[in-house]
């Protein structure tokens, strides 16, 4: 019974925390995020290769 109580408390607090975080944080602007393939590669995260060609 004690294990069930701890599990219930854990999952309740986790769900409450995720809900609070979703409500309190600003929405994610995917246009400002670096492309996933370039994450950590040192590549610039803004602009495309076509827009920087002169």
N, C-alpha and C positions, 0 to 999 in steps of 0.2 A: 504494500500500500504506500509505503514511503517513497519508493521509486516512481510510482505513478504520479504522486504529488509533485515531485521534482520535475518530471517530464512535462507535466501540465503547466507548471510555473515557467519553465524554460521556454516552451513553445509560445505561451501567451505573451511573455515579455519580448520574444523575438518578433512576433507579429506586430505587437504594439510599436516596437522600435522602427521596424520597416515602414509601417504606416505613418509614423511621425516624421521620419526622414523624407518620405515621398511628399508629404504636405508642406514641410518646412523648407525644403531646398528649392532653388529656382529651377525652371525647366531646362533641360539640356538642349543646346542649339547644336545640332549635328553638323551644321555648316562650319562651325569653328573648331571642331575636333579634327585631329590629324587622321589621315587614312589608316585603317587598321594594319595594312601591309607595311606601312612606313613607321609604325610605332617602334621607337628605340633605335632606328637606323641612322639617325642624325640628319635625315632629309628635312627640308623646310616643310612646315605643315600648312602654309598659306599659298594660295594661288596654284594654278596649274601650269604645266610646261608650255601649253599653247599661249597663255596670256603673258608669259614672260619673254617670248621670242620677239626680237626686234627686226 
